[in-house]
Amino acid sequence: MKRYKKEGKELVDSMYRKNERKWTLKEKLFLGLTPQQYMAQALRNPFNWILAAIFAVGIPIILGRFFFGLSWVTHSSCDYPWGMFLGFGLFAMVPLSSSGFQLGTTVEVFGRHDFEPIERLGLLNGLLGYLFAVIYLLVDLGQPWRLPYPMVVSFGPAAVLFLVAWHVATYLSVQVAEVSSAFFEWIGFPVGKRGVRKITLGLTVAGIILSTLHQGALGALFTYAPGKVHPLWYSASFQWLHFFVSSLPGGLCMVIAVSTIAVKTMTWRCDDRFKENLDRLTISLAKGASMGLATYLTIKLIGIAHDNEWEYLATGWGQWFMLEMFIGVIAPLVLFAYGIKNRLVGVVRFSAFMTVFGVVLNRVNTAMITFNWKLAEREIPHWREAVISLTIFAIYIVVYRFILYRLPILYAWKTADELEPVAETARTAKAYAGEERLAVGTSYKTNEEASFQ
């Protein structure tokens, strides 16, 4: 492998092995192992067996949904039009994906380059969240091959759903471009990376506009059905603002949650820069999430006061509403304040998981549980609907993990186009028989030590 020096520190050109031969695409995909070694590692991980069981049951049911129709997998009706595919898959996944435009704005617009170690994780979280929200939507709508029709053939510019569709499609394209710089590094295409870097500021500004509009437009969808959503979860004047403001702490806390899981389960893939800065960045993200939660709580109370819906707090629905606000807003706010003040990262991370749960609960309540709240009977989701939702989320986890294992998201990948070469230095680490080190910026892992998959 080629070694370089920059600012007195020895780094490694990650595109090369120790014999100065470039890594092939196959070697990158299998993380430097042979296919047999890779499969052996995968089979040793018990979590993979759980995922395999989910896929064995869920994928045939997903295929059955397209063969036998939506009624085969759901109890949705005119009274309950939004089941788990949209109530969870779309309305919950989208606010948890707002981290892309938030961290992009922080680094590229406001110049907070101290957030760079976690910026790409925020961008990837945004991309995958929106992508799988679209997949949930396509499973619900059916006929995905006709997706271009309502967007380019039969225009409906007066419809909020038309606005949402174009926002998602355009913003998803922007996010692909933002994450592509990491992909270009991985495949060794510096020209592509430099091209993306030249338009990064424009992509970031576009992301701010599109994501802001889309988050609010999802809330505006509910103004199509006045009176159907319980008044404690609905306000004609503030509905779009509720969805937008709550997405801010949701996205930041999702990054905290994902980074916590990543540093615990794939430490070998995190470089020193990521690990050494993670606690500090977690506290910083928590400060932003706290301000978002406080703003959201204030606007919710203003909405109830504006519509004069205080009497509903004394009902059973009111108790459910107060439980949601306590678990998802008030308790995390208190824990964030305590954890930030005393620099207790564990408390902050626990609060972030609570906030993520609170955002999901709010969206499910709004789209499913409190929808048509005056009806005597409540819809119980079909078991196939629950299995499909779980299966798609499992695919989301697999794709997320696949990318984090390979692309330079949790580590910095230094290459020859960025550094000046110097003579190869002798290896000082103890040599093991058959050892093959994978260069990942300043992080290394041997075949025998790696326990990925």
C-alpha positions as CSV (number, residue, x, y, z in Angstrom):
1,M,0.0,0.0,0.0
2,K,1.2,3.6,-0.6
3,R,1.9,5.8,2.3
4,Y,1.9,9.5,2.4
5,K,2.6,12.3,4.8
6,K,0.4,15.3,5.4
7,E,0.9,17.8,8.2
8,G,3.5,15.5,9.8
9,K,1.0,12.5,10.0
10,E,1.4,9.3,8.1
11,L,-1.6,8.3,6.1
12,V,-2.5,5.5,3.6
13,D,-3.7,5.8,0.1
14,S,-6.8,3.6,0.6
15,M,-7.0,2.7,-3.1
16,Y,-4.0,0.5,-2.9
17,R,-3.1,-2.8,-1.1
18,K,0.3,-3.4,0.5
19,N,1.7,-4.6,-2.8
20,E,0.7,-1.3,-4.4
21,R,-2.0,-3.0,-6.5
22,K,-5.3,-1.3,-6.5
23,W,-8.3,-3.0,-4.8
24,T,-10.6,-4.6,-7.3
25,L,-14.4,-4.0,-7.2
26,K,-14.9,-7.6,-6.0
27,E,-12.4,-7.1,-3.2
28,K,-14.1,-3.9,-2.1
29,L,-17.5,-5.6,-2.2
30,F,-16.3,-8.5,-0.1
31,L,-14.2,-6.2,2.2
32,G,-10.9,-7.9,1.3
33,L,-12.2,-11.4,2.0
34,T,-12.8,-14.3,-0.4
35,P,-16.5,-15.0,-1.1
36,Q,-16.2,-18.1,1.1
37,Q,-14.7,-16.2,4.0
38,Y,-17.3,-13.5,3.6
39,M,-20.2,-16.0,3.7
40,A,-18.7,-17.7,6.7
41,Q,-18.6,-14.4,8.6
42,A,-22.2,-13.7,7.6
43,L,-23.4,-17.0,8.8
44,R,-21.7,-16.5,12.2
45,N,-23.8,-13.4,12.9
46,P,-27.1,-14.3,14.6
47,F,-28.7,-11.1,13.5
48,N,-28.4,-12.2,9.9
49,W,-30.4,-15.3,10.7
50,I,-33.2,-13.1,12.1
51,L,-33.2,-11.0,8.9
52,A,-33.3,-14.2,6.8
53,A,-36.3,-15.4,8.7
54,I,-38.1,-12.1,8.1
55,F,-37.3,-12.1,4.4
56,A,-38.4,-15.8,4.0
57,V,-41.8,-14.8,5.2
58,G,-42.1,-11.2,4.1
59,I,-40.8,-11.2,0.5
60,P,-43.4,-13.7,-0.8
61,I,-46.1,-11.7,0.9
62,I,-44.8,-8.5,-0.8
63,L,-45.0,-10.3,-4.2
64,G,-48.4,-11.6,-3.3
65,R,-49.6,-8.0,-2.7
66,F,-48.9,-7.2,-6.4
67,F,-50.4,-10.4,-7.7
68,F,-53.6,-10.4,-5.5
69,G,-54.1,-6.7,-4.9
70,L,-54.0,-4.4,-1.9
71,S,-57.1,-6.0,-0.3
72,W,-55.1,-9.2,0.2
73,V,-52.7,-7.5,2.7
74,T,-54.6,-4.7,4.3
75,H,-57.9,-3.7,5.9
76,S,-57.7,-0.2,4.6
77,S,-61.0,1.4,3.5
78,C,-62.5,4.8,2.8
79,D,-62.8,5.2,6.6
80,Y,-59.2,4.2,7.2
81,P,-57.3,5.0,3.9
82,W,-53.8,5.2,5.4
83,G,-52.5,2.0,6.9
84,M,-49.1,1.1,8.1
85,F,-47.5,1.5,4.7
86,L,-48.2,5.3,4.8
87,G,-48.9,5.8,8.5
88,F,-45.5,4.4,9.4
89,G,-43.5,4.0,6.2
90,L,-44.1,7.4,4.7
91,F,-45.3,9.8,7.5
92,A,-42.8,8.4,10.1
93,M,-39.7,7.8,7.8
94,V,-39.7,11.2,6.3
95,P,-39.3,13.3,9.4
96,L,-36.6,11.0,10.7
97,S,-34.8,11.8,7.4
98,S,-34.5,15.6,7.8
99,S,-30.9,15.2,9.0
100,G,-29.7,15.5,5.4
101,F,-30.6,19.1,4.9
102,Q,-29.9,20.0,8.5
103,L,-26.3,18.8,8.6
104,G,-25.7,19.8,5.0
105,T,-26.8,23.4,5.9
106,T,-24.7,23.3,9.1
107,V,-21.5,22.4,7.3
108,E,-21.8,23.9,3.8
109,V,-23.8,27.0,4.5
110,F,-22.9,28.0,8.0
111,G,-19.3,26.8,7.7
112,R,-19.4,24.5,10.8
113,H,-16.8,22.2,9.5
114,D,-16.4,20.7,13.0
115,F,-19.5,18.7,12.1
116,E,-17.8,17.1,9.1
117,P,-17.1,13.7,10.8
118,I,-20.9,13.1,11.0
119,E,-22.1,15.1,8.0
120,R,-22.0,12.1,5.6
121,L,-23.9,9.9,8.1
122,G,-26.6,12.6,8.2
123,L,-26.8,12.8,4.4
124,L,-27.0,9.0,4.1
125,N,-29.7,8.8,6.7
126,G,-31.7,11.4,4.8
127,L,-31.2,9.6,1.5
128,L,-32.2,6.1,2.7
129,G,-35.1,7.4,4.8
130,Y,-36.7,9.2,1.8
131,L,-35.9,6.3,-0.5
132,F,-37.6,3.7,1.6
133,A,-40.5,6.1,2.3
134,V,-41.1,6.0,-1.5
135,I,-40.8,2.2,-1.5
136,Y,-43.5,2.0,1.2
137,L,-45.6,4.4,-0.9
138,L,-45.2,2.2,-4.0
139,V,-46.2,-0.9,-2.1
140,D,-49.4,0.9,-1.0
141,L,-50.2,2.4,-4.4
142,G,-49.2,-0.6,-6.6
143,Q,-48.2,-0.4,-10.3
144,P,-44.8,1.2,-9.6
145,W,-44.1,1.1,-13.4
146,R,-46.8,3.8,-13.8
147,L,-45.0,6.2,-11.4
148,P,-44.0,8.7,-14.1
149,Y,-47.6,9.0,-15.3
150,P,-49.0,11.4,-12.6
151,M,-45.7,13.3,-12.5
152,V,-45.1,14.1,-16.2
153,V,-48.3,13.1,-18.1
154,S,-51.4,14.0,-16.0
155,F,-50.5,17.1,-14.1
156,G,-52.4,18.1,-11.0
157,P,-50.7,21.3,-9.7
158,A,-53.6,22.2,-7.5
159,A,-53.2,19.0,-5.5
160,V,-51.0,18.9,-2.4
161,L,-50.1,15.3,-3.2
162,F,-48.8,16.4,-6.6
163,L,-46.6,18.9,-4.7
164,V,-45.4,16.2,-2.3
165,A,-44.6,13.8,-5.1
166,W,-42.4,16.3,-7.0
167,H,-40.7,17.4,-3.8
168,V,-39.8,13.9,-2.9
169,A,-38.6,13.0,-6.4
170,T,-36.5,16.2,-6.7
171,Y,-35.1,16.1,-3.2
172,L,-34.3,12.4,-3.6
173,S,-32.2,13.2,-6.7
174,V,-30.4,16.0,-4.7
175,Q,-29.6,13.6,-1.9
176,V,-28.2,11.0,-4.4
177,A,-25.9,13.7,-5.7
178,E,-24.8,14.7,-2.2
179,V,-24.0,11.1,-1.2
180,S,-22.3,10.3,-4.5
181,S,-19.1,12.0,-3.5
182,A,-18.5,9.1,-1.0
183,F,-19.4,6.6,-3.8
184,F,-16.9,8.2,-6.2
185,E,-14.2,8.0,-3.5
186,W,-15.0,4.3,-3.0
187,I,-14.8,3.4,-6.7
188,G,-11.7,5.6,-7.2
189,F,-13.2,8.3,-9.5
190,P,-11.8,11.6,-8.2
191,V,-13.1,13.6,-11.2
192,G,-16.6,12.7,-10.2
193,K,-16.0,13.7,-6.6
194,R,-14.5,17.0,-7.6
195,G,-17.5,17.7,-9.8
196,V,-19.9,17.1,-7.0
197,R,-17.9,19.3,-4.6
198,K,-18.2,22.2,-7.1
199,I,-22.0,22.1,-6.9
200,T,-22.3,21.1,-3.2
201,L,-23.5,24.6,-2.1
202,G,-26.2,24.6,-4.8
203,L,-27.3,21.1,-3.8
204,T,-27.5,22.1,-0.2
205,V,-29.6,25.2,-0.9
206,A,-31.9,23.0,-3.1
207,G,-32.1,20.5,-0.3
208,I,-33.1,23.2,2.2
209,I,-35.9,24.5,0.0
210,L,-37.3,21.1,-1.1
211,S,-37.1,19.4,2.3
212,T,-38.7,22.3,4.1
213,L,-41.6,22.5,1.6
214,H,-42.0,18.7,1.7
215,Q,-42.1,18.3,5.5
216,G,-44.8,21.0,5.7
217,A,-46.7,19.6,2.7
218,L,-47.1,16.2,4.4
219,G,-48.9,18.0,7.2
220,A,-51.0,20.0,4.7
221,L,-52.3,16.7,3.3
222,F,-54.5,16.4,6.4
223,T,-56.3,19.7,5.7
224,Y,-58.0,17.7,2.9
225,A,-60.0,15.9,5.7
226,P,-61.1,18.5,8.2
227,G,-62.8,17.0,11.2
228,K,-61.6,13.4,10.6
229,V,-58.3,13.7,12.7
230,H,-58.9,14.3,16.4
231,P,-58.7,18.0,17.2
232,L,-55.7,17.5,19.6
233,W,-53.7,16.2,16.6
234,Y,-55.2,18.6,14.0
235,S,-55.1,22.3,13.6
236,A,-56.0,23.8,10.2
237,S,-53.8,26.9,10.9
238,F,-50.8,25.0,12.3
239,Q,-50.8,21.5,10.8
240,W,-48.1,22.1,8.3
241,L,-46.0,23.8,10.9
242,H,-46.4,20.9,13.4
243,F,-45.0,18.5,10.8
244,F,-42.1,20.7,9.8
245,V,-41.0,21.7,13.3
246,S,-41.2,18.1,14.7
247,S,-39.1,16.8,11.9
248,L,-36.1,18.9,13.0
249,P,-35.5,17.1,16.4
250,G,-36.6,13.9,14.7
251,G,-33.8,14.0,12.1
252,L,-31.1,15.1,14.5
253,C,-32.1,12.4,17.1
254,M,-32.1,9.8,14.3
255,V,-28.5,10.6,13.5
256,I,-27.6,10.3,17.2
257,A,-29.4,6.9,17.4
258,V,-27.8,5.6,14.2
259,S,-24.3,6.8,15.2
260,T,-24.7,5.1,18.6
261,I,-25.6,1.8,17.0
262,A,-22.8,2.1,14.4
263,V,-20.1,2.9,16.9
264,K,-21.2,-0.1,19.1
265,T,-21.7,-2.7,16.3
266,M,-19.1,-1.7,13.7
267,T,-16.3,0.1,15.6
268,W,-13.8,-1.5,13.2
269,R,-15.3,0.7,10.4
270,C,-15.1,4.0,12.4
271,D,-11.8,5.9,12.2
272,D,-10.3,7.9,15.0
273,R,-11.7,11.1,13.8
274,F,-15.2,9.8,14.0
275,K,-14.8,8.1,17.4
276,E,-12.9,10.9,19.0
277,N,-15.5,13.5,18.0
278,L,-18.7,11.5,18.4
279,D,-19.4,12.4,22.0
280,R,-18.9,16.1,21.4
281,L,-21.0,16.0,18.2
282,T,-23.8,14.1,20.0
283,I,-24.0,16.8,22.6
284,S,-24.1,19.5,19.9
285,L,-26.8,17.7,18.0
286,A,-28.8,17.3,21.2
287,K,-28.7,21.1,21.8
288,G,-30.3,21.6,18.4
289,A,-32.9,18.8,19.0
290,S,-33.7,20.5,22.4
291,M,-34.5,23.8,20.7
292,G,-36.6,22.0,18.1
293,L,-38.6,20.1,20.8
294,A,-39.2,23.3,22.8
295,T,-40.4,25.1,19.7
296,Y,-42.7,22.1,18.8
297,L,-44.2,22.0,22.3
298,T,-44.9,25.7,22.2
299,I,-46.5,25.6,18.8
300,K,-48.7,22.6,19.9
301,L,-49.9,24.5,22.9
302,I,-50.6,27.6,20.8
303,G,-52.6,25.5,18.3
304,I,-54.8,24.0,21.1
305,A,-55.3,27.5,22.5
306,H,-56.0,29.0,19.1
307,D,-58.7,26.3,18.3
308,N,-59.9,26.3,22.0
309,E,-59.7,22.5,22.3
310,W,-58.8,22.4,26.0
311,E,-61.8,20.4,27.0
312,Y,-60.5,17.3,25.0
313,L,-57.6,17.0,27.4
314,A,-60.1,15.7,30.0
315,T,-61.1,12.8,27.8
316,G,-59.5,9.4,27.1
317,W,-58.1,10.8,23.8
318,G,-56.6,13.7,25.9
319,Q,-54.9,11.2,28.2
320,W,-53.4,9.4,25.1
321,F,-52.3,12.8,23.8
322,M,-50.6,13.8,27.0
323,L,-48.9,10.4,27.1
324,E,-47.5,11.0,23.6
325,M,-46.3,14.5,24.6
326,F,-44.7,13.3,27.8
327,I,-42.9,10.4,26.2
328,G,-41.9,12.1,23.0
329,V,-41.4,15.7,24.0
330,I,-41.4,16.7,27.7
331,A,-39.3,13.8,29.1
332,P,-36.7,14.0,26.4
333,L,-36.5,17.8,26.9
334,V,-35.8,17.3,30.6
335,L,-33.3,14.5,30.0
336,F,-31.6,16.5,27.3
337,A,-31.2,19.5,29.6
338,Y,-29.7,17.3,32.4
339,G,-27.5,15.4,30.0
340,I,-26.2,18.4,28.1
341,K,-25.5,20.4,31.3
342,N,-23.6,17.5,32.9
343,R,-22.0,16.2,29.7
344,L,-23.7,12.8,30.2
345,V,-23.6,11.4,26.7
346,G,-25.5,8.2,27.7
347,V,-28.4,10.2,29.0
348,V,-28.4,12.3,25.8
349,R,-28.5,9.2,23.6
350,F,-31.3,7.6,25.6
351,S,-33.3,10.9,25.2
352,A,-32.6,10.8,21.4
353,F,-34.1,7.3,21.2
354,M,-37.1,8.5,23.1
355,T,-37.5,11.5,20.7
356,V,-37.4,9.2,17.7
357,F,-40.1,7.0,19.2
358,G,-42.2,10.1,20.0
359,V,-42.0,11.3,16.4
360,V,-43.0,7.9,15.1
361,L,-45.9,7.7,17.6
362,N,-47.1,11.2,16.6
363,R,-47.2,10.3,12.9
364,V,-49.0,7.0,13.5
365,N,-51.5,8.7,15.8
366,T,-52.2,11.4,13.3
367,A,-52.5,9.1,10.2
368,M,-54.0,6.0,11.7
369,I,-55.1,5.9,15.3
370,T,-56.9,9.2,15.6
371,F,-58.1,9.2,12.0
372,N,-62.0,9.1,12.0
373,W,-61.9,9.1,15.8
374,K,-65.6,9.4,16.1
375,L,-66.3,5.9,14.5
376,A,-67.2,3.2,17.0
377,E,-64.8,0.6,15.7
378,R,-61.1,1.0,15.2
379,E,-59.1,-0.6,12.4
380,I,-56.7,-3.4,13.4
381,P,-54.0,-3.7,10.7
382,H,-53.9,-7.0,8.8
383,W,-51.1,-9.3,9.8
384,R,-49.8,-9.3,6.3
385,E,-49.6,-5.5,6.3
386,A,-47.5,-5.7,9.5
387,V,-45.2,-8.3,8.0
388,I,-44.7,-6.3,4.9
389,S,-43.9,-3.2,6.9
390,L,-41.4,-5.1,9.0
391,T,-39.8,-6.7,5.9
392,I,-39.3,-3.4,4.2
393,F,-37.8,-1.9,7.3
394,A,-35.4,-5.0,7.5
395,I,-34.3,-4.3,4.0
396,Y,-33.7,-0.7,5.0
397,I,-31.4,-2.0,7.8
398,V,-29.5,-4.3,5.4
399,V,-29.0,-1.5,2.8
400,Y,-27.9,0.9,5.5
401,R,-25.4,-1.6,6.9
402,F,-24.1,-2.6,3.5
403,I,-23.3,1.0,2.7
404,L,-21.7,1.8,6.1
405,Y,-19.5,-1.2,5.7
406,R,-18.1,-0.1,2.4
407,L,-18.4,3.6,1.6
408,P,-16.3,6.2,3.5
409,I,-19.2,7.4,5.7
410,L,-17.8,6.6,9.1
411,Y,-14.2,7.0,8.1
412,A,-12.1,9.4,6.0
413,W,-10.7,7.8,2.8
414,K,-7.5,9.5,1.7
415,T,-6.3,9.0,-1.9
416,A,-3.4,10.0,-4.1
417,D,-5.2,12.9,-5.7
418,E,-5.2,14.7,-2.3
419,L,-1.7,13.9,-0.9
420,E,1.9,14.1,-1.8
421,P,3.6,10.6,-2.0
422,V,6.6,9.7,0.1
423,A,8.7,6.6,0.3
424,E,7.1,3.4,1.6
425,T,7.8,3.0,5.3
426,A,8.3,-0.3,7.1
427,R,5.4,-1.9,8.8
428,T,5.7,-1.7,12.6
429,A,2.6,-3.8,13.5
430,K,3.2,-7.4,14.4
431,A,2.9,-9.7,11.4
432,Y,0.3,-12.5,11.5
433,A,0.4,-15.4,9.2
434,G,-2.0,-14.8,6.3
435,E,-2.8,-11.3,7.5
436,E,-4.4,-9.0,5.0
437,R,-5.1,-5.5,6.2
438,L,-7.9,-3.4,4.7
439,A,-6.8,0.2,4.4
440,V,-9.7,2.6,5.3
441,G,-8.1,6.0,5.6
442,T,-6.4,5.8,9.0
443,S,-8.4,2.7,10.2
444,Y,-7.3,-0.9,9.6
445,K,-8.9,-4.3,10.2
446,T,-7.5,-7.8,9.6
447,N,-9.5,-10.6,8.1
448,E,-9.2,-12.6,11.3
449,E,-10.4,-9.8,13.5
450,A,-13.2,-8.6,11.3
451,S,-16.6,-9.7,12.6
452,F,-18.8,-7.8,10.1
453,Q,-22.0,-9.2,8.6
